[in-house]
Amino acid sequence: MAQQYTLAEVAKHDKEENLWMVIHDKVYDVTKYLHEHPGGSIIMEAAGKDGTALFEDIGHSSDAREEMKKFYVGDLKK
């Protein structure tokens, strides 16, 4: 079973040097991806939060969705 995190736990990771976000109830540690992100610092808008709406509004490619798997750390605890 995957590690589970509350939104409050994810919210503690809201800095450039420690950056987590939630997309579709999955938690991602994207700290190492921040400076590689093609969209630049817009990723910080979802830092420590549920970034699902922002992620979908931008319209990420299937390649981007595949790339996300590398950063998966667990599931959002409901």
Helices and strands as residue ranges (DSSP letters): E 4-5, H 7-11, E 14-15, E 18-23, E 26-29, G 31-36, G 40-46, H 52-58, H 62-68, G 69-71, E 72-76
